[in-house]
Amino acid sequence: MKNLDGTLKASMTELMGVLRSSSDFIQYENRGAAIKYWVSYYRTLIDTKMLHESVLVVLNGEKWSSLEQLKGIVPIEDVILTSDTDVIKEKLLQGFIMVALTEYSASCLLIRVFMEKARQVSLPEVEFSVVGPKEAFVESLESNIHLIRKRLPSDQLRIKEIQIGKLTRTKTAVLYLENIADEENVKTVWQRLNEIDIDHISDSSFLTQLISDNHHSPFPQLLDSERPDRAVSILSEGKIVIVVDGSPQVLIGPSTLVEFFSAFDDYFFNYIVASFFRIVRLASVAFSVLVTPIYVAALNFHYELIPRDLLNTLISSREEIPLPPILEAVFLELTIELLREAGARLPTKVGQTIGIVGGIVIGTASVEAGLTSNVLLIIVSLAALASFTTPVYKMSNTIRLLRFPFLLFAEFYGLLGIVFCFCFLAAHLLKLTSLGRPFLGPIYPPRSADLKDALIRLPFPLMSMRPIQLRTKQPVRFNKKKAKENKDIDE
């Protein structure tokens, strides 16, 4: 027993020597109290007000004589009595204070006095909607889980936590409804998170790249959202939500391609209006990707496809243009991307000015200088505008990237090249999966029941089933027949 105590004290002495090398580590002895004790903590991690009002008041009293007794009277929930130096080091770095009876005591009491500094819940910035809730996730894991729990007060909501990153030890939570979610999906997510071997995790975007099925695909395979109401809706469908401490977005999976073009405020409007705007978004994406390559292909190979009146306009606009159509298009596309990047990196007010004034000045100057035609300038501007209709920011980046391979194929093979490029894209999407589920569903494999909320949105009474490809334990949301009978009774 003495040998064990000696080993523990030696380990504690070594640990304290390492911790004292940091200038924000505090360790002192209070000899004025009835029972002498040592207190150790990182002053940059703890709440000093809680330390003095909730802990030191008890420590300086005469109501305890041992650490076991002290554990029962400290008015703080998270208190640990341990002699494990690994646990002590971990907890001190998480905002705990260590109370010991001697400087190198083999046993100590760890009390959580963490200083929680987090941004207040504010409006969504990316997924903002005029109608509907105005709350967005913040960088605090506890606050984000609170926002979800508040909207989903179910005893079936399960939360499993894990720390990822050998240096950062970032807290990550996996949320799902046990009575609905497929166990295979939960196991897949949990297994991939446990297999991550990395030094640090700064944001949920790191996890997106680490646990995605295909790391070489430009398409995001996990949907990210900053809206608690969307996360709750996804959970009720039987999907998995991943919350990362320090990130204002949560990850959602398994996801499908059509979900990236569905804004959550679609569900706040009548199904006819919502379906119209969803179709507009899909048409805008197709227009954004294809319109500039079709322009290049038509001018290089397919003059006969252009109406005569429009052909005269195109010829007159390109009379003094020295560049071939492909260089002209790439020049304008890269100019748009430069303006977008400059606007995103500069302060908000300056960025808006750069985007508007820069676009007007550069566009007008390039046309007057004879570098680009005014027709292509209009086409590229409309294509850039159409790409921003995508509700998910990461997917809009992918859409803008896709234009360039389509442009190259159009330059070499015309419309046939565009068809080839589309075939390659379709083959890639057919092979792509999200947590093992088809990324192109419910379009392929075709599932007619899931199409009710895919390209269009049907009325809520017709969406009584959860998505088939999720293989949920409870595939039925509500009894459609009983709901109709209750409605008829009310009427």
C-alpha positions as CSV (number, residue, x, y, z in Angstrom):
1,M,0.0,0.0,0.0
2,K,2.9,2.4,0.8
3,N,4.5,1.6,-2.5
4,L,1.2,2.4,-4.3
5,D,0.9,5.8,-2.4
6,G,4.5,6.5,-3.2
7,T,4.0,5.9,-6.9
8,L,0.9,8.1,-6.9
9,K,2.7,10.9,-5.2
10,A,5.6,10.6,-7.6
11,S,3.2,10.8,-10.5
12,M,1.4,13.8,-9.0
13,T,4.7,15.5,-8.4
14,E,5.7,15.0,-12.0
15,L,2.3,16.2,-13.2
16,M,2.5,19.4,-11.1
17,G,5.9,20.1,-12.4
18,V,4.6,20.0,-16.0
19,L,1.5,22.1,-15.2
20,R,3.5,24.8,-13.4
21,S,5.5,25.6,-16.5
22,S,2.4,27.5,-17.8
23,S,2.1,31.0,-16.5
24,D,-1.7,30.8,-16.2
25,F,-1.6,27.8,-13.9
26,I,-2.3,28.7,-10.3
27,Q,-1.5,26.6,-7.2
28,Y,-1.6,27.9,-3.7
29,E,-2.1,26.7,-0.1
30,N,-4.7,28.2,2.1
31,R,-3.4,28.0,5.7
32,G,-6.0,30.3,7.2
33,A,-8.9,27.9,7.0
34,A,-9.8,25.4,9.7
35,I,-8.5,22.6,7.5
36,K,-5.4,23.4,5.3
37,Y,-5.8,22.6,1.6
38,W,-4.2,23.2,-1.7
39,V,-6.1,24.6,-4.7
40,S,-4.8,24.2,-8.3
41,Y,-6.4,25.5,-11.5
42,Y,-5.9,27.3,-14.9
43,R,-7.1,30.9,-14.2
44,T,-7.9,31.4,-17.9
45,L,-10.4,28.5,-17.9
46,I,-12.4,29.0,-14.7
47,D,-15.1,31.3,-13.5
48,T,-13.5,33.2,-10.6
49,K,-16.9,34.4,-9.4
50,M,-18.2,30.8,-9.1
51,L,-14.9,29.9,-7.4
52,H,-15.2,32.4,-4.7
53,E,-19.0,32.3,-4.2
54,S,-19.6,28.5,-4.5
55,V,-16.4,26.7,-3.7
56,L,-14.1,28.8,-1.4
57,V,-17.0,29.6,0.9
58,V,-17.4,25.9,1.6
59,L,-13.7,25.1,1.7
60,N,-13.1,27.8,4.3
61,G,-15.9,26.6,6.5
62,E,-15.7,24.0,9.3
63,K,-18.3,21.5,8.0
64,W,-15.9,19.0,6.4
65,S,-12.9,17.0,7.5
66,S,-12.2,14.8,4.4
67,L,-12.4,15.0,0.7
68,E,-15.3,12.5,0.7
69,Q,-17.3,14.7,3.0
70,L,-16.4,17.8,1.0
71,K,-17.7,16.1,-2.2
72,G,-21.2,15.9,-0.6
73,I,-21.5,19.5,0.5
74,V,-20.0,21.4,-2.5
75,P,-23.0,23.0,-4.2
76,I,-21.8,22.1,-7.7
77,E,-23.1,19.1,-9.7
78,D,-19.9,18.0,-11.4
79,V,-17.5,16.8,-8.7
80,I,-15.0,14.0,-9.0
81,L,-12.9,12.3,-6.4
82,T,-9.9,10.6,-8.1
83,S,-6.2,9.7,-7.9
84,D,-5.7,9.1,-11.6
85,T,-3.2,11.7,-12.9
86,D,-4.5,11.3,-16.5
87,V,-8.0,12.2,-15.3
88,I,-6.7,15.1,-13.3
89,K,-4.8,16.6,-16.2
90,E,-7.8,16.2,-18.5
91,K,-10.2,17.8,-16.1
92,L,-7.9,20.7,-15.2
93,L,-7.8,21.5,-19.0
94,Q,-11.6,21.4,-19.1
95,G,-12.1,24.1,-16.5
96,F,-12.0,22.1,-13.2
97,I,-10.2,23.1,-10.0
98,M,-8.2,20.6,-8.0
99,V,-8.5,20.5,-4.2
100,A,-6.0,18.4,-2.3
101,L,-5.0,18.2,1.4
102,T,-1.3,18.3,0.6
103,E,0.7,19.7,-2.2
104,Y,1.4,16.3,-3.8
105,S,-1.5,14.4,-2.4
106,A,-2.2,11.0,-4.0
107,S,-6.0,11.8,-4.0
108,C,-7.8,15.0,-4.9
109,L,-11.2,16.5,-5.5
110,L,-12.0,17.9,-9.0
111,I,-14.8,20.6,-9.1
112,R,-16.1,22.0,-12.4
113,V,-15.9,25.8,-12.3
114,F,-15.7,26.3,-16.1
115,M,-16.1,29.8,-17.5
116,E,-18.7,29.6,-20.3
117,K,-18.3,32.4,-22.7
118,A,-20.4,32.0,-25.8
119,R,-22.1,34.2,-28.4
120,Q,-25.7,34.9,-27.8
121,V,-28.3,33.2,-29.9
122,S,-28.9,35.4,-33.0
123,L,-30.5,35.5,-36.4
124,P,-29.4,32.9,-39.1
125,E,-27.0,34.4,-41.6
126,V,-26.9,31.9,-44.3
127,E,-30.3,30.2,-44.0
128,F,-32.3,33.3,-43.1
129,S,-36.0,33.3,-43.9
130,V,-38.6,36.0,-43.7
131,V,-41.2,33.5,-42.3
132,G,-40.4,31.1,-39.5
133,P,-38.2,31.0,-36.4
134,K,-35.3,33.4,-36.2
135,E,-32.9,31.4,-34.0
136,A,-29.6,30.0,-35.1
137,F,-27.0,27.7,-33.6
138,V,-24.0,29.2,-31.8
139,E,-20.5,28.0,-31.0
140,S,-21.4,26.3,-27.7
141,L,-22.3,22.6,-27.7
142,E,-24.5,22.9,-24.6
143,S,-26.4,25.8,-26.1
144,N,-27.0,24.1,-29.4
145,I,-28.2,20.9,-27.7
146,H,-30.5,23.1,-25.5
147,L,-32.0,24.7,-28.7
148,I,-32.7,21.2,-30.0
149,R,-34.1,19.8,-26.7
150,K,-36.4,22.8,-26.3
151,R,-38.1,22.0,-29.7
152,L,-37.9,18.2,-29.3
153,P,-38.9,17.3,-25.7
154,S,-38.8,13.6,-26.3
155,D,-37.4,10.9,-24.0
156,Q,-36.4,9.0,-27.1
157,L,-33.8,11.6,-28.1
158,R,-30.4,10.1,-27.5
159,I,-27.1,12.0,-27.2
160,K,-23.8,10.3,-27.4
161,E,-20.7,12.4,-26.8
162,I,-17.1,11.8,-28.0
163,Q,-13.9,13.8,-27.9
164,I,-12.1,14.2,-31.2
165,G,-8.6,15.5,-31.7
166,K,-5.5,14.5,-29.8
167,L,-4.7,18.2,-29.0
168,T,-8.0,20.0,-29.0
169,R,-10.1,17.2,-27.5
170,T,-13.2,18.8,-29.2
171,K,-16.5,17.6,-27.8
172,T,-18.7,16.1,-30.4
173,A,-22.3,14.9,-29.9
174,V,-24.3,12.5,-32.0
175,L,-28.1,13.0,-31.8
176,Y,-30.8,10.7,-33.0
177,L,-34.3,9.4,-32.0
178,E,-33.9,5.9,-30.8
179,N,-37.5,4.8,-31.6
180,I,-37.1,6.1,-35.2
181,A,-33.5,6.1,-36.5
182,D,-32.0,3.1,-38.2
183,E,-29.4,1.5,-35.9
184,E,-27.2,0.8,-38.9
185,N,-26.9,4.5,-39.6
186,V,-26.1,5.3,-36.0
187,K,-23.4,2.6,-35.9
188,T,-21.9,3.9,-39.1
189,V,-21.6,7.5,-37.8
190,W,-20.3,6.4,-34.4
191,Q,-17.7,4.0,-35.9
192,R,-16.4,6.7,-38.3
193,L,-16.1,9.3,-35.5
194,N,-14.2,6.8,-33.3
195,E,-11.8,6.0,-36.2
196,I,-10.8,9.6,-36.7
197,D,-7.1,10.1,-35.8
198,I,-6.2,13.8,-36.1
199,D,-4.5,16.5,-34.0
200,H,-7.3,19.1,-33.9
201,I,-10.9,19.8,-35.0
202,S,-11.8,23.4,-35.3
203,D,-15.2,23.2,-37.0
204,S,-17.8,20.7,-38.2
205,S,-16.5,21.2,-41.7
206,F,-13.4,19.1,-40.6
207,L,-15.7,16.2,-39.8
208,T,-17.5,16.5,-43.1
209,Q,-14.2,15.8,-44.9
210,L,-13.1,13.1,-42.5
211,I,-16.2,10.9,-42.4
212,S,-17.6,11.4,-45.9
213,D,-17.8,8.3,-48.1
214,N,-15.8,9.9,-51.0
215,H,-13.1,12.3,-50.0
216,H,-12.3,13.1,-53.7
217,S,-15.8,14.3,-54.6
218,P,-16.5,18.1,-54.9
219,F,-20.0,17.4,-53.7
220,P,-20.7,17.8,-49.9
221,Q,-22.1,14.5,-48.7
222,L,-23.4,15.7,-45.4
223,L,-25.9,18.6,-45.1
224,D,-24.9,21.4,-42.8
225,S,-27.4,23.7,-41.2
226,E,-27.5,26.6,-38.7
227,R,-31.2,26.3,-38.0
228,P,-32.4,24.4,-34.9
229,D,-35.9,24.0,-36.4
230,R,-34.4,22.2,-39.4
231,A,-32.3,19.9,-37.2
232,V,-35.4,18.9,-35.2
233,S,-37.3,18.2,-38.5
234,I,-34.4,16.1,-39.7
235,L,-34.3,14.1,-36.5
236,S,-38.0,13.4,-36.7
237,E,-37.4,11.9,-40.1
238,G,-35.0,9.4,-38.7
239,K,-31.7,11.0,-39.6
240,I,-28.6,11.6,-37.5
241,V,-27.4,15.1,-36.4
242,I,-23.8,15.7,-35.4
243,V,-23.0,18.7,-33.2
244,V,-19.5,20.0,-32.8
245,D,-18.4,22.2,-29.9
246,G,-17.1,25.5,-31.4
247,S,-19.1,25.3,-34.6
248,P,-22.3,27.2,-35.4
249,Q,-23.5,24.5,-37.9
250,V,-24.6,21.0,-37.3
251,L,-24.1,18.1,-39.7
252,I,-27.0,16.0,-41.0
253,G,-26.8,12.6,-42.6
254,P,-27.5,10.5,-44.5
255,S,-28.2,13.3,-47.1
256,T,-29.4,13.3,-50.7
257,L,-28.6,15.7,-53.6
258,V,-32.1,17.1,-53.7
259,E,-32.0,18.2,-50.1
260,F,-29.2,20.7,-50.9
261,F,-31.6,22.6,-53.2
262,S,-34.5,22.6,-50.7
263,A,-34.7,25.6,-48.4
264,F,-36.4,24.9,-45.0
265,D,-38.7,27.9,-45.4
266,D,-40.3,25.9,-48.3
267,Y,-42.4,24.2,-45.5
268,F,-43.6,27.6,-44.3
269,F,-45.5,28.3,-47.5
270,N,-48.3,26.8,-49.4
271,Y,-47.1,23.7,-51.3
272,I,-47.9,25.3,-54.7
273,V,-45.7,28.3,-53.9
274,A,-43.0,26.1,-52.3
275,S,-42.9,23.7,-55.3
276,F,-42.6,26.6,-57.7
277,F,-39.6,28.1,-56.0
278,R,-38.0,24.7,-55.6
279,I,-38.3,24.2,-59.4
280,V,-36.9,27.7,-60.0
281,R,-33.8,26.8,-57.9
282,L,-33.2,23.6,-59.8
283,A,-33.7,25.4,-63.2
284,S,-31.3,28.1,-61.9
285,V,-28.6,25.5,-61.1
286,A,-28.9,23.9,-64.6
287,F,-28.8,27.4,-66.2
288,S,-25.8,28.4,-64.1
289,V,-23.8,25.3,-65.1
290,L,-24.8,25.0,-68.8
291,V,-25.4,28.5,-70.3
292,T,-21.8,29.6,-70.7
293,P,-20.6,26.2,-72.1
294,I,-23.6,26.3,-74.6
295,Y,-22.5,29.8,-75.7
296,V,-19.0,28.5,-76.3
297,A,-20.2,25.4,-78.1
298,A,-22.6,27.3,-80.3
299,L,-20.0,29.8,-81.4
300,N,-17.4,27.2,-82.1
301,F,-19.4,24.4,-83.7
302,H,-23.1,25.0,-83.9
303,Y,-23.9,28.3,-85.6
304,E,-26.9,26.7,-87.2
305,L,-28.6,26.3,-83.8
306,I,-28.7,30.1,-83.3
307,P,-31.7,32.0,-84.7
308,R,-30.7,34.4,-87.5
309,D,-31.7,37.6,-85.6
310,L,-29.8,36.5,-82.5
311,L,-26.8,35.5,-84.7
312,N,-26.6,39.0,-86.1
313,T,-26.4,40.4,-82.6
314,L,-23.7,37.9,-81.6
315,I,-21.6,38.6,-84.7
316,S,-21.8,42.4,-84.2
317,S,-21.0,42.1,-80.5
318,R,-17.8,40.0,-81.3
319,E,-16.6,42.0,-84.3
320,E,-13.7,43.5,-82.5
321,I,-13.0,40.8,-79.9
322,P,-9.5,39.4,-80.3
323,L,-10.0,36.5,-77.9
324,P,-11.6,33.2,-78.8
325,P,-14.9,32.4,-77.0
326,I,-13.3,30.0,-74.5
327,L,-10.7,32.6,-73.3
328,E,-13.4,35.3,-73.3
329,A,-15.7,33.1,-71.1
330,V,-12.9,32.0,-68.7
331,F,-11.8,35.6,-68.3
332,L,-15.2,36.7,-67.3
333,E,-15.8,33.6,-65.1
334,L,-12.6,34.2,-63.2
335,T,-13.4,37.9,-62.9
336,I,-16.7,37.1,-61.2
337,E,-14.9,34.6,-58.8
338,L,-12.3,37.2,-58.0
339,L,-15.0,39.8,-57.1
340,R,-16.8,37.2,-55.0
341,E,-13.7,36.3,-53.1
342,A,-12.7,39.9,-52.6
343,G,-16.2,40.7,-51.3
344,A,-16.2,37.8,-48.9
345,R,-12.7,38.5,-47.4
346,L,-13.1,42.3,-46.9
347,P,-15.2,43.9,-44.1
348,T,-18.9,43.8,-44.8
349,K,-19.5,47.4,-45.9
350,V,-16.3,47.5,-48.0
351,G,-17.0,44.1,-49.5
352,Q,-20.4,45.2,-50.7
353,T,-18.9,48.3,-52.3
354,I,-16.2,46.3,-54.0
355,G,-18.8,43.7,-55.4
356,I,-21.1,46.3,-56.9
357,V,-18.7,49.0,-58.0
358,G,-16.0,46.5,-59.1
359,G,-18.5,44.5,-61.2
360,I,-19.9,47.6,-63.0
361,V,-16.5,49.2,-63.6
362,I,-14.7,46.0,-64.7
363,G,-17.6,44.8,-66.8
364,T,-18.0,48.2,-68.6
365,A,-14.3,48.6,-69.1
366,S,-13.8,45.1,-70.5
367,V,-16.6,45.6,-73.1
368,E,-15.3,49.0,-74.1
369,A,-11.7,47.7,-74.3
370,G,-12.9,44.9,-76.7
371,L,-11.9,42.0,-74.4
372,T,-15.4,40.6,-74.0
373,S,-18.7,41.0,-75.7
374,N,-21.7,42.6,-74.0
375,V,-23.8,39.4,-74.7
376,L,-21.4,37.1,-72.9
377,L,-21.1,39.6,-70.0
378,I,-24.9,39.4,-69.5
379,I,-24.8,35.6,-69.7
380,V,-22.0,35.2,-67.2
381,S,-23.6,37.7,-64.8
382,L,-26.9,35.8,-65.0
383,A,-25.1,32.5,-64.5
384,A,-23.3,33.8,-61.4
385,L,-26.6,35.2,-60.0
386,A,-28.4,31.9,-60.6
387,S,-25.7,30.0,-58.7
388,F,-26.5,32.0,-55.6
389,T,-30.0,30.6,-55.5
390,T,-28.7,27.4,-54.0
391,P,-29.7,27.4,-50.3
392,V,-26.6,25.6,-49.0
393,Y,-23.4,27.6,-49.4
394,K,-21.1,24.6,-49.9
395,M,-23.2,23.3,-52.7
396,S,-23.2,26.7,-54.4
397,N,-19.4,26.5,-54.4
398,T,-19.6,23.1,-56.1
399,I,-22.0,24.5,-58.7
400,R,-19.7,27.3,-59.6
401,L,-16.8,24.9,-59.9
402,L,-18.7,22.6,-62.3
403,R,-18.9,25.3,-65.0
404,F,-15.2,25.0,-65.8
405,P,-15.0,21.3,-66.9
406,F,-18.2,21.9,-68.9
407,L,-16.5,24.9,-70.6
408,L,-13.4,22.8,-71.5
409,F,-15.5,20.0,-72.9
410,A,-17.6,22.5,-74.9
411,E,-14.5,24.0,-76.4
412,F,-13.1,20.8,-77.7
413,Y,-16.3,18.8,-78.6
414,G,-19.1,21.3,-78.7
415,L,-22.6,20.1,-77.5
416,L,-21.3,16.5,-77.7
417,G,-18.7,17.5,-75.2
418,I,-21.3,18.9,-72.9
419,V,-23.2,15.6,-73.1
420,F,-20.0,13.6,-72.3
421,C,-19.3,15.8,-69.3
422,F,-22.9,15.4,-68.1
423,C,-22.5,11.6,-68.4
424,F,-19.4,11.7,-66.3
425,L,-21.2,13.8,-63.7
426,A,-24.2,11.5,-63.7
427,A,-22.0,8.4,-63.3
428,H,-20.1,10.1,-60.4
429,L,-23.4,11.0,-58.7
430,L,-24.8,7.5,-59.2
431,K,-21.7,6.0,-57.4
432,L,-21.8,8.6,-54.6
433,T,-23.2,7.7,-51.2
434,S,-23.8,9.5,-47.9
435,L,-23.2,7.3,-44.9
436,G,-23.7,4.3,-47.1
437,R,-27.0,5.5,-48.5
438,P,-27.5,6.5,-52.2
439,F,-26.8,10.2,-52.7
440,L,-29.0,10.5,-55.7
441,G,-32.1,9.0,-54.0
442,P,-35.0,9.1,-54.4
443,I,-34.3,9.7,-58.1
444,Y,-32.1,6.7,-58.3
445,P,-32.8,4.1,-57.0
446,P,-36.3,5.3,-57.9
447,R,-38.6,5.5,-55.0
448,S,-41.9,7.1,-56.0
449,A,-43.1,7.5,-52.4
450,D,-40.1,9.7,-51.6
451,L,-40.6,11.9,-54.6
452,K,-43.4,13.7,-52.7
453,D,-40.8,15.9,-51.1
454,A,-38.0,15.9,-53.7
455,L,-38.2,18.0,-56.9
456,I,-41.6,19.4,-55.7
457,R,-43.4,19.4,-52.3
458,L,-46.8,17.9,-52.0
459,P,-49.3,19.0,-49.3
460,F,-48.6,17.7,-45.7
461,P,-51.6,15.3,-45.7
462,L,-49.9,13.4,-48.6
463,M,-46.6,13.1,-46.8
464,S,-47.6,10.6,-44.1
465,M,-44.5,8.4,-44.6
466,R,-40.9,8.9,-43.7
467,P,-38.3,8.5,-46.4
468,I,-38.0,4.8,-47.4
469,Q,-34.2,4.8,-47.9
470,L,-33.6,5.8,-44.3
471,R,-35.2,2.4,-43.2
472,T,-36.6,3.9,-40.1
473,K,-38.1,1.8,-37.3
474,Q,-41.4,3.7,-37.6
475,P,-41.9,4.5,-41.3
476,V,-45.4,6.1,-40.7
477,R,-45.4,9.7,-39.5
478,F,-49.2,9.8,-38.9
479,N,-52.3,7.8,-39.9
480,K,-53.5,9.6,-43.0
481,K,-57.0,8.0,-42.9
482,K,-57.5,8.9,-39.2
483,A,-56.3,12.5,-39.8
484,K,-58.8,12.9,-42.7
485,E,-61.6,11.5,-40.5
486,N,-60.8,14.0,-37.7
487,K,-60.8,16.9,-40.1
488,D,-64.2,15.8,-41.5
489,I,-65.6,15.7,-37.9
490,D,-64.3,19.2,-37.2
491,E,-65.9,20.5,-40.3
